[in-house]
Each structure stands twice: as C-alpha cells, then as structure tokens.
Amino acid sequence: MRHYLLTIMALLAAMCAMAQSNRIYIEDFEIDPDSTRVVPVMLANTDPTRGLQFSMTLPAGLRLMDYKATAYARDYEMNLTMNYNANDSSYLMFMYPSAPICFPPDTRAVVNVTLEAAPNFKGGEIAIWKCRGSTIDNMTIYLDGDTTLVTVPASSLIGIPMDRKTSGDQYFNLMGQPISSPDAAPVAIQISIGVNGERSSRKIAISH
C-alpha cells in the first residue's frame, strides 16, 4: 500500500512539473480611444533566466509609444532594446544582462510599454510570440507567449447615445466622465454639438 501511495505521489509531482512553464504575457486590459496607457509585460519563470526576447504584435489603431525596463529588471542589471519589423508590423524586445546575473524563479513585471489608442480604436488583440530565454550557462529556454484582449470601455466618448447629447460644449476626462470645465482635468476632451446635431471633438491639455 505504501509503495502504491508513493507511486501516485510521484506521478502527481511529475504532472505538476509538466504543468509549470516559463511564460511572457500581458494581462487583458481596457483603454479609452485617443488616450495612452502604460501596461506591464510579465515574466513568469520557473527556471532562472539570464536574458530573454519576445515579439509583440499590436492590433490596428494601437501604437507603441515607449518601452522601459522595470525597476525589478534594473535591479538585476538588465538592459532593454527593441527592433521594429515592418514586414509583419511586430516589435522584437531584447532583455540582456550587463553582469553575470539572472532572474530567479518568480512572476514579476520586466517591461513597461506605453500604448496609444487612436480616436477610432475599437479594441483588438495583442499577440506575444517568438519567446526565448537563456540560463546563466547560456542554455536556451523556451517561454510560452500569450494573446491579450484589449477592449474599449463602455463609458468611452465614442458612440455617446443621442439621448445623452445636449447642445453646446461638453467636457470629459479621459475616463469618459463629465467634468465642469477643461481645468478640472490634466487632459480634457471637448465635445461640441452643432445646430444640425453634428459632433466634433478635440483634446485639451492643461498645464497647471
């Protein structure tokens, strides 16, 4: 009986080990049209990882504005570079160490990317692929990529129902919430309604 239990426990441990993997991913998130958002790229590594690379493809209407290594990555003396591939519209990120050091097994943000949504952005998916890493001995590690769902919140300014429109100028913050004046937010959206019901909008940045 004891031998049988030991065998079952060994099988369960093997299954758990197989279920674990090294992974690079971005959590699903929302973004307002005509706005920017900083999104963390997560590394979930079960193996000590010295360096890594991954490709990221963005949906139409979403643009990469900036990228930076996180404080966690800098603590491990990691450098970050990016190459854009016009053939498949993808961004290839390289993270490499400046010292013989590696990430310990953990789940932490390693890159912060700043994304900008176009005024007509309706949502889409971010694909992360071509993921590889290396150990302290420069052995190759394969990391799983992922697909991120990017959505536009229901409160976004695009598509305000007709029964909520009023004449004159209206002001909203970037969360789609009404504000009394453009001075009430660092960046405001002014919505102007013409006499024929047509609507125009513009972004107003306030310097305080």
Secondary structure, 3 states (H helix, E strand, C coil): CHHHHHHHHHHHHHHHHHHCCCEEECCCEECCCCEEEEEEEEEEECCCECEEEEEEECCCCEEEEEEEECHHHHHCCEEEEEEEECCCCEEEEEEEECCCCCECCEEEEEEEEEEEECCCCCCEEEEEEEEEEECCCCCEEECECEEEEEECCCCCCCCCCHHHCCCEEEEECCCCCEECCHHHCCEEEEEEECCCCCEEEEEEECCC
